[in-house]
Amino acid sequence: MTARLAHICRHPIKSAGHEQVDRIALSPGRALPFDREWAVAHDAAKFGKDLTEWAPKMNFLRGVAGPELMAVSAVTDEAARTVTLHHPRSDRLTVAPDDPEDAARLIAWLRPLWPEGRPAPAFVTRVPGQAMTDVPEPFLSILNIASNRALSARLGQDLSIHRWRGNLWLDGLEPFAELGLIGRSLRIGEAELKVARVITRCRATCVNPATGQEDADTLGALQATRGHQDFGIYAAVTRAGTITREDRMEIA
């Protein structure tokens, strides 16, 4: 089974901005560089600003609770450690999230996009070496273009890949073939990854990332066609290397 790497995506601030890159270096035991590097905790978080380890997603701003966040796009300057954010109904913002003044600017920018009545955005947090993904393991998420096409056909509308907040998108597989790769190793470019488990999805995927509005019953379509709400797989890097868009993917 072979395919190609169609897209490399990351989300520098958890639930607040997606971006695509053409090339990136992977390291064993690490998530995708600058993916969920920062997260915004709300004022009901179960920890303070001195967070030192991974924390569950319910402590942070998330697209499932604030759909407008799904429409944020991002561009990261890795050397400067800055992120430029854009939302269709907000001014463009460039911040260095590690800087306290910029972190406060980020909170202020996000506040109008966050629903009233929910715990308010409170502070920006980061744990060096630990991506603030939905699971504590340093996984990358791998998704299948053909699966997205099949679900789009079922719903009668094009579904943006950014609904799924994935990292690596493969093209050339049969629809949902990725779900049969659990336990297998994948070679992409110079790197190798081992597939660990499937990803079960939440209602954030029902939101259109172009508008920030819910407009597709992705979960209902998955349940009706597949009998579950799984879409995509988690994998861990087992051999370091650089991956580039259009690299071949092979089963090791």
SVG drawing of the C-alpha trace seen along z (x, -y; Angstrom):
<svg xmlns="http://www.w3.org/2000/svg" viewBox="-27 -45 43 49">
<polyline fill="none" stroke="black" stroke-width="0.4" points="0.0,0.0 1.5,-3.4 0.2,-6.9 1.6,-10.4 1.8,-13.1 -0.7,-15.7 -0.7,-18.2 1.2,-19.0 -0.9,-20.9 -0.3,-22.3 -2.1,-24.4 0.4,-26.5 -2.1,-27.7 -4.5,-25.0 -7.9,-25.5 -7.0,-28.9 -5.4,-28.8 -4.6,-26.2 -1.7,-26.5 0.0,-24.4 3.7,-23.9 5.6,-22.3 8.4,-20.6 9.2,-19.8 11.6,-17.6 10.2,-15.0 11.8,-13.6 11.1,-10.4 9.0,-10.9 7.9,-14.4 4.8,-15.7 4.8,-17.8 7.0,-20.9 4.9,-23.9 1.7,-21.9 -0.3,-23.0 2.9,-24.6 0.7,-27.0 -2.8,-26.7 -5.2,-29.2 -6.6,-28.2 -10.0,-29.5 -10.7,-30.8 -12.2,-27.4 -9.0,-25.5 -7.9,-23.1 -4.3,-24.6 -2.5,-27.9 -0.1,-29.6 2.8,-27.4 1.6,-24.4 4.4,-21.8 2.7,-18.8 0.0,-17.9 -3.5,-18.8 -6.9,-17.5 -8.6,-19.5 -11.5,-20.7 -9.2,-23.2 -8.6,-25.1 -10.5,-27.1 -11.7,-24.6 -13.6,-24.7 -16.4,-22.4 -17.3,-25.0 -16.4,-28.1 -17.1,-27.4 -15.8,-30.8 -12.3,-29.6 -12.5,-27.1 -12.3,-30.0 -8.9,-31.2 -6.0,-30.7 -2.3,-31.1 1.2,-31.7 4.1,-30.8 7.6,-32.4 9.6,-29.7 12.8,-31.7 11.0,-34.7 8.5,-32.4 5.6,-34.6 2.2,-33.6 0.1,-35.8 -3.6,-35.0 -6.5,-35.9 -10.3,-35.6 -12.8,-36.7 -14.5,-39.0 -11.4,-40.3 -8.2,-42.3 -5.0,-40.4 -2.9,-39.9 0.8,-39.0 1.9,-37.9 4.8,-36.2 2.8,-34.1 5.7,-33.7 5.7,-37.4 3.3,-38.4 2.1,-41.6 1.6,-39.8 -0.2,-37.0 -2.6,-39.6 -3.2,-40.9 -4.0,-37.4 -6.5,-36.9 -8.2,-40.2 -8.3,-39.2 -9.9,-35.9 -12.5,-37.1 -15.0,-38.4 -14.8,-35.0 -15.6,-33.0 -19.2,-32.5 -20.6,-34.5 -21.6,-32.4 -18.6,-30.0 -15.5,-30.3 -13.6,-33.2 -10.1,-33.1 -7.7,-33.6 -4.0,-33.0 -1.7,-31.4 0.3,-28.4 3.1,-26.2 5.0,-23.2 8.3,-22.9 8.6,-19.7 4.9,-18.8 2.3,-19.5 -1.1,-20.4 -2.9,-18.0 -6.0,-16.2 -4.0,-13.2 -0.8,-13.2 1.2,-10.9 3.4,-12.7 1.3,-11.5 0.8,-13.0 -2.6,-12.6 -2.8,-11.1 -5.8,-11.4 -6.9,-10.3 -8.0,-12.6 -10.2,-9.8 -12.1,-9.4 -12.8,-13.1 -14.0,-13.0 -16.3,-10.1 -17.8,-11.9 -18.2,-15.0 -20.1,-13.0 -22.3,-11.6 -23.2,-15.1 -23.4,-16.7 -20.9,-19.4 -17.1,-19.9 -15.6,-19.4 -12.4,-21.4 -9.6,-19.3 -9.2,-21.9 -12.4,-20.7 -10.4,-17.7 -7.5,-19.5 -5.1,-16.9 -1.4,-16.9 -0.6,-14.7 -3.0,-14.1 -2.4,-11.1 -3.7,-10.8 -3.9,-7.6 -5.5,-5.3 -9.0,-3.8 -11.6,-5.6 -11.1,-4.7 -8.2,-2.3 -6.2,-4.2 -8.3,-2.7 -6.9,0.7 -3.3,-0.4 -3.3,-0.1 0.0,1.5 1.7,0.9 4.7,-1.3 4.6,-4.0 7.6,-5.4 7.1,-9.0 10.1,-10.8 13.1,-10.2 10.9,-9.5 9.0,-6.5 6.0,-6.4 4.1,-3.6 0.3,-3.8 -1.2,-3.5 -4.9,-3.9 -7.9,-5.5 -9.2,-9.0 -12.8,-9.4 -14.3,-12.7 -16.3,-15.5 -18.8,-18.1 -16.0,-20.6 -15.8,-18.8 -19.4,-20.0 -18.1,-23.6 -17.0,-25.1 -13.5,-26.6 -14.2,-29.2 -17.1,-30.7 -16.9,-29.5 -20.5,-28.2 -21.9,-24.7 -23.1,-23.5 -22.5,-19.7 -23.5,-16.7 -20.1,-15.0 -20.7,-12.8 -24.1,-11.7 -22.7,-10.8 -19.8,-8.8 -22.3,-6.9 -24.6,-6.2 -22.0,-5.0 -19.4,-3.5 -21.2,-2.7 -18.8,-4.8 -17.4,-8.3 -13.7,-7.5 -11.9,-9.5 -8.1,-9.4 -5.4,-7.7 -2.7,-8.6 0.9,-7.6 4.2,-8.1 7.5,-9.0 9.9,-6.1 12.7,-7.3 13.7,-10.9 13.7,-12.6 12.4,-15.4 9.1,-15.0 8.0,-17.1 4.7,-17.5 4.4,-14.9 6.7,-12.4 5.7,-8.8 4.1,-6.9 4.9,-3.2 3.9,-0.5 7.2,0.5"/>
</svg>
